[in-house]
Amino acid sequence: MTTGKGTTVCVVVKLRDLDSDARAVFEHEVAPPRDPSEQRARLVEAVAEHKPAAEIRSFANHAASFVDSEHLIVAYFKEPREIGRALKELSRQHGQRELFAATSEEEAA
């Protein structure tokens, strides 16, 4: 998905090794989710990039926990308030594209 400035949100993925307690943190810029089911899907997709076999255990309040045979994984939206702002910006940009597309179509006629 092509997005511009202010039209993505950050998902943080934290992995903790269950044996050694080693930790890793990753950040992903993703398209803003429109509803809770899309929030869950964005978190699952971000985790799958690092741990495809991880299974989701819980999801609430813009965050989810996962587990696989070696890791505990937590994924969450870094700034949940940014989701609404990013959706508004996408909507605004989409509206402008439609407006300009209609204008150029009228000029072609």
Biopython code that builds the backbone (N, CA, C, O; Angstrom):
import numpy as np
from Bio.PDB.StructureBuilder import StructureBuilder

atoms = [
    (1, "MET", "N", (0.837, -1.179, 0.000)),
    (1, "MET", "CA", (0.000, 0.000, 0.000)),
    (1, "MET", "C", (0.879, 1.239, 0.000)),
    (1, "MET", "O", (1.772, 1.363, 0.838)),
    (2, "THR", "N", (0.643, 2.147, -0.918)),
    (2, "THR", "CA", (1.411, 3.383, -0.975)),
    (2, "THR", "C", (0.773, 4.386, -0.037)),
    (2, "THR", "O", (-0.422, 4.667, -0.123)),
    (3, "THR", "N", (1.574, 4.916, 0.849)),
    (3, "THR", "CA", (1.063, 5.884, 1.806)),
    (3, "THR", "C", (1.989, 7.066, 1.869)),
    (3, "THR", "O", (3.174, 6.959, 1.553)),
    (4, "GLY", "N", (1.454, 8.190, 2.276)),
    (4, "GLY", "CA", (2.253, 9.393, 2.398)),
    (4, "GLY", "C", (2.490, 9.736, 3.845)),
    (4, "GLY", "O", (2.159, 8.975, 4.753)),
    (5, "LYS", "N", (3.076, 10.907, 4.038)),
    (5, "LYS", "CA", (3.384, 11.363, 5.385)),
    (5, "LYS", "C", (2.102, 11.464, 6.215)),
    (5, "LYS", "O", (1.100, 12.022, 5.767)),
    (6, "GLY", "N", (2.152, 10.921, 7.419)),
    (6, "GLY", "CA", (1.006, 10.994, 8.318)),
    (6, "GLY", "C", (-0.074, 9.975, 8.033)),
    (6, "GLY", "O", (-1.146, 10.022, 8.637)),
    (7, "THR", "N", (0.194, 9.047, 7.113)),
    (7, "THR", "CA", (-0.844, 8.078, 6.769)),
    (7, "THR", "C", (-0.502, 6.656, 7.204)),
    (7, "THR", "O", (-1.179, 5.707, 6.809)),
    (8, "THR", "N", (0.530, 6.505, 8.005)),
    (8, "THR", "CA", (0.847, 5.199, 8.574)),
    (8, "THR", "C", (0.903, 5.330, 10.096)),
    (8, "THR", "O", (0.986, 6.430, 10.642)),
    (9, "VAL", "N", (0.857, 4.190, 10.755)),
    (9, "VAL", "CA", (0.998, 4.148, 12.213)),
    (9, "VAL", "C", (2.064, 3.111, 12.548)),
    (9, "VAL", "O", (2.348, 2.215, 11.753)),
    (10, "CYS", "N", (2.637, 3.243, 13.713)),
    (10, "CYS", "CA", (3.738, 2.367, 14.115)),
    (10, "CYS", "C", (3.242, 1.216, 14.996)),
    (10, "CYS", "O", (2.524, 1.419, 15.974)),
    (11, "VAL", "N", (3.649, 0.004, 14.615)),
    (11, "VAL", "CA", (3.407, -1.184, 15.436)),
    (11, "VAL", "C", (4.753, -1.615, 16.005)),
    (11, "VAL", "O", (5.732, -1.753, 15.272)),
    (12, "VAL", "N", (4.793, -1.824, 17.306)),
    (12, "VAL", "CA", (5.997, -2.296, 17.982)),
    (12, "VAL", "C", (5.828, -3.790, 18.265)),
    (12, "VAL", "O", (4.791, -4.225, 18.764)),
    (13, "VAL", "N", (6.856, -4.559, 17.941)),
    (13, "VAL", "CA", (6.864, -6.001, 18.220)),
    (13, "VAL", "C", (8.030, -6.264, 19.161)),
    (13, "VAL", "O", (9.176, -5.946, 18.844)),
    (14, "LYS", "N", (7.735, -6.845, 20.320)),
    (14, "LYS", "CA", (8.769, -7.190, 21.302)),
    (14, "LYS", "C", (8.807, -8.702, 21.468)),
    (14, "LYS", "O", (7.786, -9.337, 21.733)),
    (15, "LEU", "N", (10.000, -9.268, 21.310)),
    (15, "LEU", "CA", (10.193, -10.702, 21.487)),
    (15, "LEU", "C", (11.060, -10.943, 22.722)),
    (15, "LEU", "O", (12.037, -10.235, 22.967)),
    (16, "ARG", "N", (10.678, -11.958, 23.490)),
    (16, "ARG", "CA", (11.495, -12.364, 24.644)),
    (16, "ARG", "C", (11.702, -13.861, 24.564)),
    (16, "ARG", "O", (10.743, -14.631, 24.511)),
    (17, "ASP", "N", (12.954, -14.267, 24.554)),
    (17, "ASP", "CA", (13.305, -15.676, 24.524)),
    (17, "ASP", "C", (12.945, -16.299, 25.868)),
    (17, "ASP", "O", (13.341, -15.793, 26.918)),
    (18, "LEU", "N", (12.204, -17.383, 25.836)),
    (18, "LEU", "CA", (11.735, -18.007, 27.079)),
    (18, "LEU", "C", (12.857, -18.701, 27.850)),
    (18, "LEU", "O", (12.736, -18.877, 29.063)),
    (19, "ASP", "N", (13.939, -19.098, 27.190)),
    (19, "ASP", "CA", (15.047, -19.763, 27.869)),
    (19, "ASP", "C", (16.093, -18.780, 28.376)),
    (19, "ASP", "O", (16.502, -18.850, 29.535)),
    (20, "SER", "N", (16.523, -17.871, 27.522)),
    (20, "SER", "CA", (17.642, -16.998, 27.885)),
    (20, "SER", "C", (17.221, -15.607, 28.347)),
    (20, "SER", "O", (18.043, -14.850, 28.863)),
    (21, "ASP", "N", (15.961, -15.269, 28.168)),
    (21, "ASP", "CA", (15.425, -13.942, 28.492)),
    (21, "ASP", "C", (15.977, -12.855, 27.559)),
    (21, "ASP", "O", (15.810, -11.666, 27.833)),
    (22, "ALA", "N", (16.628, -13.251, 26.465)),
    (22, "ALA", "CA", (17.103, -12.275, 25.473)),
    (22, "ALA", "C", (15.898, -11.582, 24.854)),
    (22, "ALA", "O", (14.840, -12.183, 24.666)),
    (23, "ARG", "N", (16.084, -10.305, 24.543)),
    (23, "ARG", "CA", (14.967, -9.518, 24.032)),
    (23, "ARG", "C", (15.336, -8.822, 22.733)),
    (23, "ARG", "O", (16.496, -8.490, 22.487)),
    (24, "ALA", "N", (14.321, -8.612, 21.912)),
    (24, "ALA", "CA", (14.489, -7.873, 20.660)),
    (24, "ALA", "C", (13.238, -7.031, 20.446)),
    (24, "ALA", "O", (12.132, -7.440, 20.799)),
    (25, "VAL", "N", (13.426, -5.858, 19.869)),
    (25, "VAL", "CA", (12.314, -4.956, 19.605)),
    (25, "VAL", "C", (12.377, -4.516, 18.143)),
    (25, "VAL", "O", (13.441, -4.160, 17.636)),
    (26, "PHE", "N", (11.243, -4.547, 17.487)),
    (26, "PHE", "CA", (11.142, -4.141, 16.085)),
    (26, "PHE", "C", (9.986, -3.165, 15.938)),
    (26, "PHE", "O", (8.996, -3.253, 16.664)),
    (27, "GLU", "N", (10.112, -2.239, 15.004)),
    (27, "GLU", "CA", (9.026, -1.308, 14.704)),
    (27, "GLU", "C", (8.654, -1.438, 13.239)),
    (27, "GLU", "O", (9.517, -1.583, 12.373)),
    (28, "HIS", "N", (7.355, -1.383, 12.975)),
    (28, "HIS", "CA", (6.826, -1.511, 11.618)),
    (28, "HIS", "C", (5.856, -0.367, 11.356)),
    (28, "HIS", "O", (5.001, -0.074, 12.191)),
    (29, "GLU", "N", (5.982, 0.278, 10.205)),
    (29, "GLU", "CA", (4.996, 1.265, 9.778)),
    (29, "GLU", "C", (3.937, 0.519, 8.978)),
    (29, "GLU", "O", (4.245, -0.161, 7.999)),
    (30, "VAL", "N", (2.689, 0.655, 9.405)),
    (30, "VAL", "CA", (1.589, -0.064, 8.755)),
    (30, "VAL", "C", (0.460, 0.901, 8.419)),
    (30, "VAL", "O", (0.372, 1.998, 8.971)),
    (31, "ALA", "N", (-0.390, 0.475, 7.510)),
    (31, "ALA", "CA", (-1.586, 1.250, 7.186)),
    (31, "ALA", "C", (-2.482, 1.279, 8.426)),
    (31, "ALA", "O", (-2.572, 0.278, 9.137)),
    (32, "PRO", "N", (-3.138, 2.394, 8.694)),
    (32, "PRO", "CA", (-3.981, 2.474, 9.886)),
    (32, "PRO", "C", (-5.197, 1.558, 9.777)),
    (32, "PRO", "O", (-5.866, 1.534, 8.744)),
    (33, "PRO", "N", (-5.483, 0.812, 10.829)),
    (33, "PRO", "CA", (-6.654, -0.062, 10.811)),
    (33, "PRO", "C", (-7.938, 0.743, 10.998)),
    (33, "PRO", "O", (-7.960, 1.734, 11.729)),
    (34, "ARG", "N", (-9.001, 0.309, 10.333)),
    (34, "ARG", "CA", (-10.284, 1.018, 10.443)),
    (34, "ARG", "C", (-11.134, 0.543, 11.604)),
    (34, "ARG", "O", (-12.025, 1.262, 12.058)),
    (35, "ASP", "N", (-10.871, -0.660, 12.089)),
    (35, "ASP", "CA", (-11.697, -1.202, 13.171)),
    (35, "ASP", "C", (-10.872, -2.224, 13.957)),
    (35, "ASP", "O", (-9.751, -2.548, 13.565)),
    (36, "PRO", "N", (-11.421, -2.730, 15.060)),
    (36, "PRO", "CA", (-10.651, -3.686, 15.879)),
    (36, "PRO", "C", (-10.207, -4.943, 15.133)),
    (36, "PRO", "O", (-9.130, -5.467, 15.414)),
    (37, "SER", "N", (-11.002, -5.435, 14.196)),
    (37, "SER", "CA", (-10.571, -6.642, 13.472)),
    (37, "SER", "C", (-9.356, -6.338, 12.598)),
    (37, "SER", "O", (-8.479, -7.187, 12.442)),
    (38, "GLU", "N", (-9.299, -5.128, 12.024)),
    (38, "GLU", "CA", (-8.112, -4.747, 11.260)),
    (38, "GLU", "C", (-6.929, -4.484, 12.185)),
    (38, "GLU", "O", (-5.787, -4.750, 11.810)),
    (39, "GLN", "N", (-7.178, -3.970, 13.380)),
    (39, "GLN", "CA", (-6.085, -3.793, 14.345)),
    (39, "GLN", "C", (-5.434, -5.142, 14.620)),
    (39, "GLN", "O", (-4.213, -5.286, 14.562)),
    (40, "ARG", "N", (-6.270, -6.119, 14.919)),
    (40, "ARG", "CA", (-5.778, -7.465, 15.211)),
    (40, "ARG", "C", (-4.987, -8.009, 14.019)),
    (40, "ARG", "O", (-3.906, -8.574, 14.191)),
    (41, "ALA", "N", (-5.529, -7.837, 12.816)),
    (41, "ALA", "CA", (-4.860, -8.338, 11.615)),
    (41, "ALA", "C", (-3.497, -7.674, 11.419)),
    (41, "ALA", "O", (-2.534, -8.352, 11.059)),
    (42, "ARG", "N", (-3.397, -6.357, 11.648)),
    (42, "ARG", "CA", (-2.118, -5.651, 11.481)),
    (42, "ARG", "C", (-1.088, -6.186, 12.476)),
    (42, "ARG", "O", (0.081, -6.356, 12.130)),
    (43, "LEU", "N", (-1.521, -6.451, 13.712)),
    (43, "LEU", "CA", (-0.604, -6.983, 14.722)),
    (43, "LEU", "C", (-0.146, -8.384, 14.353)),
    (43, "LEU", "O", (1.036, -8.705, 14.475)),
    (44, "VAL", "N", (-1.074, -9.219, 13.903)),
    (44, "VAL", "CA", (-0.725, -10.588, 13.488)),
    (44, "VAL", "C", (0.277, -10.549, 12.337)),
    (44, "VAL", "O", (1.248, -11.306, 12.338)),
    (45, "GLU", "N", (0.049, -9.674, 11.353)),
    (45, "GLU", "CA", (0.960, -9.561, 10.206)),
    (45, "GLU", "C", (2.354, -9.120, 10.640)),
    (45, "GLU", "O", (3.352, -9.655, 10.157)),
    (46, "ALA", "N", (2.429, -8.154, 11.542)),
    (46, "ALA", "CA", (3.735, -7.660, 12.001)),
    (46, "ALA", "C", (4.502, -8.754, 12.736)),
    (46, "ALA", "O", (5.705, -8.911, 12.530)),
    (47, "VAL", "N", (3.823, -9.501, 13.580)),
    (47, "VAL", "CA", (4.481, -10.584, 14.320)),
    (47, "VAL", "C", (4.921, -11.695, 13.364)),
    (47, "VAL", "O", (6.000, -12.263, 13.530)),
    (48, "ALA", "N", (4.100, -12.001, 12.378)),
    (48, "ALA", "CA", (4.407, -13.084, 11.442)),
    (48, "ALA", "C", (5.692, -12.813, 10.652)),
    (48, "ALA", "O", (6.336, -13.752, 10.184)),
    (49, "GLU", "N", (6.063, -11.556, 10.502)),
    (49, "GLU", "CA", (7.323, -11.247, 9.812)),
    (49, "GLU", "C", (8.531, -11.779, 10.582)),
    (49, "GLU", "O", (9.571, -12.063, 9.988)),
    (50, "HIS", "N", (8.396, -11.913, 11.891)),
    (50, "HIS", "CA", (9.504, -12.365, 12.737)),
    (50, "HIS", "C", (9.321, -13.803, 13.210)),
    (50, "HIS", "O", (10.275, -14.579, 13.268)),
    (51, "LYS", "N", (8.098, -14.141, 13.542)),
    (51, "LYS", "CA", (7.798, -15.466, 14.094)),
    (51, "LYS", "C", (6.524, -16.007, 13.453)),
    (51, "LYS", "O", (5.446, -15.902, 14.038)),
    (52, "PRO", "N", (6.636, -16.587, 12.253)),
    (52, "PRO", "CA", (5.444, -17.051, 11.528)),
    (52, "PRO", "C", (4.632, -18.111, 12.271)),
    (52, "PRO", "O", (3.427, -18.228, 12.049)),
    (53, "ALA", "N", (5.267, -18.876, 13.140)),
    (53, "ALA", "CA", (4.551, -19.935, 13.848)),
    (53, "ALA", "C", (3.891, -19.454, 15.136)),
    (53, "ALA", "O", (3.209, -20.230, 15.806)),
    (54, "ALA", "N", (4.082, -18.202, 15.486)),
    (54, "ALA", "CA", (3.518, -17.687, 16.741)),
    (54, "ALA", "C", (1.992, -17.698, 16.689)),
    (54, "ALA", "O", (1.382, -17.399, 15.663)),
    (55, "GLU", "N", (1.403, -18.049, 17.816)),
    (55, "GLU", "CA", (-0.057, -18.091, 17.931)),
    (55, "GLU", "C", (-0.518, -16.965, 18.840)),
    (55, "GLU", "O", (0.067, -16.721, 19.896)),
    (56, "ILE", "N", (-1.569, -16.287, 18.418)),
    (56, "ILE", "CA", (-2.105, -15.204, 19.229)),
    (56, "ILE", "C", (-2.791, -15.788, 20.464)),
    (56, "ILE", "O", (-3.503, -16.788, 20.375)),
    (57, "ARG", "N", (-2.569, -15.157, 21.608)),
    (57, "ARG", "CA", (-3.156, -15.601, 22.865)),
    (57, "ARG", "C", (-4.196, -14.622, 23.397)),
    (57, "ARG", "O", (-5.194, -15.026, 23.995)),
    (58, "SER", "N", (-3.954, -13.330, 23.174)),
    (58, "SER", "CA", (-4.931, -12.340, 23.634)),
    (58, "SER", "C", (-4.833, -11.091, 22.779)),
    (58, "SER", "O", (-3.792, -10.812, 22.183)),
    (59, "PHE", "N", (-5.934, -10.336, 22.724)),
    (59, "PHE", "CA", (-5.984, -9.084, 21.985)),
    (59, "PHE", "C", (-6.960, -8.153, 22.687)),
    (59, "PHE", "O", (-8.119, -8.507, 22.901)),
    (60, "ALA", "N", (-6.490, -6.965, 23.045)),
    (60, "ALA", "CA", (-7.348, -5.945, 23.656)),
    (60, "ALA", "C", (-6.586, -4.624, 23.695)),
    (60, "ALA", "O", (-5.357, -4.604, 23.765)),
    (61, "ASN", "N", (-7.324, -3.537, 23.649)),
    (61, "ASN", "CA", (-6.742, -2.201, 23.819)),
    (61, "ASN", "C", (-5.524, -1.944, 22.947)),
    (61, "ASN", "O", (-4.494, -1.481, 23.436)),
    (62, "HIS", "N", (-5.635, -2.242, 21.656)),
    (62, "HIS", "CA", (-4.581, -1.951, 20.678)),
    (62, "HIS", "C", (-3.317, -2.788, 20.877)),
    (62, "HIS", "O", (-2.249, -2.402, 20.401)),
    (63, "ALA", "N", (-3.415, -3.920, 21.566)),
    (63, "ALA", "CA", (-2.242, -4.761, 21.820)),
    (63, "ALA", "C", (-2.628, -6.236, 21.767)),
    (63, "ALA", "O", (-3.783, -6.607, 21.973)),
    (64, "ALA", "N", (-1.620, -7.067, 21.482)),
    (64, "ALA", "CA", (-1.853, -8.511, 21.442)),
    (64, "ALA", "C", (-0.627, -9.234, 21.975)),
    (64, "ALA", "O", (0.497, -8.742, 21.870)),
    (65, "SER", "N", (-0.861, -10.408, 22.548)),
    (65, "SER", "CA", (0.251, -11.251, 22.986)),
    (65, "SER", "C", (0.221, -12.534, 22.166)),
    (65, "SER", "O", (-0.835, -13.021, 21.764)),
    (66, "PHE", "N", (1.415, -13.059, 21.935)),
    (66, "PHE", "CA", (1.596, -14.258, 21.122)),
    (66, "PHE", "C", (2.610, -15.145, 21.825)),
    (66, "PHE", "O", (3.346, -14.698, 22.705)),
    (67, "VAL", "N", (2.637, -16.422, 21.420)),
    (67, "VAL", "CA", (3.633, -17.338, 21.941)),
    (67, "VAL", "C", (3.986, -18.346, 20.856)),
    (67, "VAL", "O", (3.133, -18.753, 20.068)),
    (68, "ASP", "N", (5.252, -18.742, 20.826)),
    (68, "ASP", "CA", (5.664, -19.892, 20.024)),
    (68, "ASP", "C", (6.515, -20.767, 20.931)),
    (68, "ASP", "O", (6.586, -20.515, 22.134)),
    (69, "SER", "N", (7.147, -21.765, 20.397)),
    (69, "SER", "CA", (7.874, -22.715, 21.244)),
    (69, "SER", "C", (9.059, -22.093, 21.966)),
    (69, "SER", "O", (9.533, -22.649, 22.957)),
    (70, "GLU", "N", (9.553, -20.940, 21.488)),
    (70, "GLU", "CA", (10.749, -20.346, 22.087)),
    (70, "GLU", "C", (10.566, -18.929, 22.607)),
    (70, "GLU", "O", (11.415, -18.439, 23.353)),
    (71, "HIS", "N", (9.483, -18.258, 22.235)),
    (71, "HIS", "CA", (9.359, -16.834, 22.539)),
    (71, "HIS", "C", (7.975, -16.435, 23.049)),
    (71, "HIS", "O", (6.954, -17.029, 22.702)),
    (72, "LEU", "N", (7.993, -15.413, 23.878)),
    (72, "LEU", "CA", (6.793, -14.672, 24.232)),
    (72, "LEU", "C", (6.866, -13.397, 23.398)),
    (72, "LEU", "O", (7.903, -12.735, 23.371)),
    (73, "ILE", "N", (5.800, -13.054, 22.735)),
    (73, "ILE", "CA", (5.804, -11.905, 21.832)),
    (73, "ILE", "C", (4.647, -10.986, 22.205)),
    (73, "ILE", "O", (3.528, -11.438, 22.448)),
    (74, "VAL", "N", (4.937, -9.698, 22.245)),
    (74, "VAL", "CA", (3.910, -8.689, 22.473)),
    (74, "VAL", "C", (3.987, -7.714, 21.308)),
    (74, "VAL", "O", (5.070, -7.270, 20.926)),
    (75, "ALA", "N", (2.833, -7.387, 20.750)),
    (75, "ALA", "CA", (2.762, -6.409, 19.669)),
    (75, "ALA", "C", (1.707, -5.378, 20.031)),
    (75, "ALA", "O", (0.650, -5.715, 20.563)),
    (76, "TYR", "N", (2.005, -4.112, 19.738)),
    (76, "TYR", "CA", (1.048, -3.064, 20.079)),
    (76, "TYR", "C", (1.249, -1.847, 19.191)),
    (76, "TYR", "O", (2.315, -1.649, 18.607)),
    (77, "PHE", "N", (0.205, -1.038, 19.102)),
    (77, "PHE", "CA", (0.293, 0.218, 18.372)),
    (77, "PHE", "C", (0.979, 1.225, 19.280)),
    (77, "PHE", "O", (0.521, 1.488, 20.392)),
    (78, "LYS", "N", (2.079, 1.785, 18.797)),
    (78, "LYS", "CA", (2.912, 2.680, 19.601)),
    (78, "LYS", "C", (2.123, 3.900, 20.082)),
    (78, "LYS", "O", (2.219, 4.280, 21.249)),
    (79, "GLU", "N", (1.355, 4.504, 19.197)),
    (79, "GLU", "CA", (0.535, 5.677, 19.528)),
    (79, "GLU", "C", (-0.879, 5.437, 19.018)),
    (79, "GLU", "O", (-1.204, 5.864, 17.910)),
    (80, "PRO", "N", (-1.729, 4.769, 19.791)),
    (80, "PRO", "CA", (-3.075, 4.452, 19.311)),
    (80, "PRO", "C", (-3.877, 5.679, 18.857)),
    (80, "PRO", "O", (-4.723, 5.569, 17.969)),
    (81, "ARG", "N", (-3.619, 6.830, 19.451)),
    (81, "ARG", "CA", (-4.351, 8.038, 19.044)),
    (81, "ARG", "C", (-4.019, 8.448, 17.621)),
    (81, "ARG", "O", (-4.797, 9.157, 16.984)),
    (82, "GLU", "N", (-2.877, 8.013, 17.113)),
    (82, "GLU", "CA", (-2.477, 8.359, 15.751)),
    (82, "GLU", "C", (-3.307, 7.617, 14.701)),
    (82, "GLU", "O", (-3.340, 8.027, 13.541)),
    (83, "ILE", "N", (-3.970, 6.539, 15.090)),
    (83, "ILE", "CA", (-4.760, 5.769, 14.129)),
    (83, "ILE", "C", (-5.840, 6.647, 13.503)),
    (83, "ILE", "O", (-5.976, 6.687, 12.280)),
    (84, "GLY", "N", (-6.600, 7.343, 14.325)),
    (84, "GLY", "CA", (-7.658, 8.215, 13.817)),
    (84, "GLY", "C", (-7.117, 9.326, 12.935)),
    (84, "GLY", "O", (-7.697, 9.642, 11.896)),
    (85, "ARG", "N", (-6.011, 9.914, 13.347)),
    (85, "ARG", "CA", (-5.402, 10.991, 12.552)),
    (85, "ARG", "C", (-4.948, 10.476, 11.186)),
    (85, "ARG", "O", (-5.158, 11.130, 10.165)),
    (86, "ALA", "N", (-4.328, 9.304, 11.181)),
    (86, "ALA", "CA", (-3.856, 8.734, 9.918)),
    (86, "ALA", "C", (-5.033, 8.388, 9.002)),
    (86, "ALA", "O", (-4.952, 8.589, 7.790)),
    (87, "LEU", "N", (-6.119, 7.872, 9.570)),
    (87, "LEU", "CA", (-7.299, 7.569, 8.757)),
    (87, "LEU", "C", (-7.889, 8.839, 8.152)),
    (87, "LEU", "O", (-8.303, 8.843, 6.993)),
    (88, "LYS", "N", (-7.927, 9.910, 8.932)),
    (88, "LYS", "CA", (-8.442, 11.182, 8.410)),
    (88, "LYS", "C", (-7.568, 11.697, 7.278)),
    (88, "LYS", "O", (-8.078, 12.194, 6.274)),
    (89, "GLU", "N", (-6.250, 11.580, 7.434)),
    (89, "GLU", "CA", (-5.330, 12.045, 6.400)),
    (89, "GLU", "C", (-5.501, 11.209, 5.124)),
    (89, "GLU", "O", (-5.508, 11.758, 4.023)),
    (90, "LEU", "N", (-5.637, 9.897, 5.267)),
    (90, "LEU", "CA", (-5.871, 9.048, 4.100)),
    (90, "LEU", "C", (-7.166, 9.423, 3.403)),
    (90, "LEU", "O", (-7.225, 9.492, 2.176)),
    (91, "SER", "N", (-8.197, 9.664, 4.190)),
    (91, "SER", "CA", (-9.496, 10.044, 3.631)),
    (91, "SER", "C", (-9.388, 11.365, 2.889)),
    (91, "SER", "O", (-9.940, 11.520, 1.800)),
    (92, "ARG", "N", (-8.679, 12.315, 3.479)),
    (92, "ARG", "CA", (-8.497, 13.627, 2.853)),
    (92, "ARG", "C", (-7.744, 13.471, 1.533)),
    (92, "ARG", "O", (-8.136, 14.051, 0.521)),
    (93, "GLN", "N", (-6.671, 12.695, 1.543)),
    (93, "GLN", "CA", (-5.882, 12.485, 0.324)),
    (93, "GLN", "C", (-6.706, 11.773, -0.743)),
    (93, "GLN", "O", (-6.630, 12.114, -1.924)),
    (94, "HIS", "N", (-7.489, 10.786, -0.326)),
    (94, "HIS", "CA", (-8.325, 10.044, -1.269)),
    (94, "HIS", "C", (-9.357, 10.976, -1.893)),
    (94, "HIS", "O", (-9.608, 10.902, -3.096)),
    (95, "GLY", "N", (-9.951, 11.842, -1.099)),
    (95, "GLY", "CA", (-10.929, 12.799, -1.597)),
    (95, "GLY", "C", (-10.319, 13.757, -2.595)),
    (95, "GLY", "O", (-10.952, 14.097, -3.594)),
    (96, "GLN", "N", (-9.102, 14.198, -2.341)),
    (96, "GLN", "CA", (-8.429, 15.097, -3.273)),
    (96, "GLN", "C", (-8.119, 14.390, -4.586)),
    (96, "GLN", "O", (-8.276, 14.981, -5.654)),
    (97, "ARG", "N", (-7.682, 13.135, -4.523)),
    (97, "ARG", "CA", (-7.396, 12.397, -5.753)),
    (97, "ARG", "C", (-8.656, 12.266, -6.597)),
    (97, "ARG", "O", (-8.611, 12.433, -7.816)),
    (98, "GLU", "N", (-9.793, 11.964, -5.944)),
    (98, "GLU", "CA", (-11.041, 11.841, -6.691)),
    (98, "GLU", "C", (-11.438, 13.165, -7.307)),
    (98, "GLU", "O", (-11.911, 13.197, -8.443)),
    (99, "LEU", "N", (-11.257, 14.260, -6.584)),
    (99, "LEU", "CA", (-11.604, 15.580, -7.081)),
    (99, "LEU", "C", (-10.770, 15.917, -8.306)),
    (99, "LEU", "O", (-11.310, 16.370, -9.315)),
    (100, "PHE", "N", (-9.458, 15.701, -8.231)),
    (100, "PHE", "CA", (-8.593, 16.020, -9.354)),
    (100, "PHE", "C", (-8.796, 15.051, -10.510)),
    (100, "PHE", "O", (-8.666, 15.448, -11.668)),
    (101, "ALA", "N", (-9.107, 13.805, -10.230)),
    (101, "ALA", "CA", (-9.365, 12.836, -11.296)),
    (101, "ALA", "C", (-10.622, 13.248, -12.066)),
    (101, "ALA", "O", (-10.649, 13.164, -13.293)),
    (102, "ALA", "N", (-11.655, 13.690, -11.359)),
    (102, "ALA", "CA", (-12.885, 14.126, -12.020)),
    (102, "ALA", "C", (-12.620, 15.354, -12.876)),
    (102, "ALA", "O", (-13.168, 15.467, -13.972)),
    (103, "THR", "N", (-11.796, 16.270, -12.401)),
    (103, "THR", "CA", (-11.474, 17.475, -13.154)),
    (103, "THR", "C", (-10.754, 17.117, -14.451)),
    (103, "THR", "O", (-11.108, 17.646, -15.505)),
    (104, "SER", "N", (-9.760, 16.240, -14.406)),
    (104, "SER", "CA", (-9.021, 15.899, -15.612)),
    (104, "SER", "C", (-9.889, 15.094, -16.570)),
    (104, "SER", "O", (-9.698, 15.200, -17.782)),
    (105, "GLU", "N", (-10.836, 14.295, -16.083)),
    (105, "GLU", "CA", (-11.744, 13.577, -16.955)),
    (105, "GLU", "C", (-12.648, 14.563, -17.701)),
    (105, "GLU", "O", (-12.920, 14.389, -18.889)),
    (106, "GLU", "N", (-13.115, 15.609, -16.987)),
    (106, "GLU", "CA", (-13.978, 16.611, -17.605)),
    (106, "GLU", "C", (-13.203, 17.376, -18.669)),
    (106, "GLU", "O", (-13.754, 17.691, -19.724)),
    (107, "GLU", "N", (-11.917, 17.684, -18.406)),
    (107, "GLU", "CA", (-11.100, 18.401, -19.370)),
    (107, "GLU", "C", (-10.890, 17.568, -20.626)),
    (107, "GLU", "O", (-10.819, 18.124, -21.723)),
    (108, "ALA", "N", (-10.790, 16.258, -20.494)),
    (108, "ALA", "CA", (-10.551, 15.365, -21.626)),
    (108, "ALA", "C", (-11.767, 15.290, -22.546)),
    (108, "ALA", "O", (-11.624, 14.973, -23.727)),
    (109, "ALA", "N", (-12.941, 15.572, -22.033)),
    (109, "ALA", "CA", (-14.177, 15.448, -22.813)),
    (109, "ALA", "C", (-14.436, 16.577, -23.742)),
    (109, "ALA", "O", (-15.445, 16.578, -24.446)),
]
sb = StructureBuilder()
sb.init_structure("model")
sb.init_model(0)
sb.init_chain("A")
sb.init_seg("    ")
for serial, (resi, resn, name, xyz) in enumerate(atoms, 1):
    if name == "N":
        sb.init_residue(resn, " ", resi, " ")
    sb.init_atom(name, np.array(xyz, "f"), 0.0, 1.0, " ", f" {name:<3s}", serial, name[0])
structure = sb.get_structure()
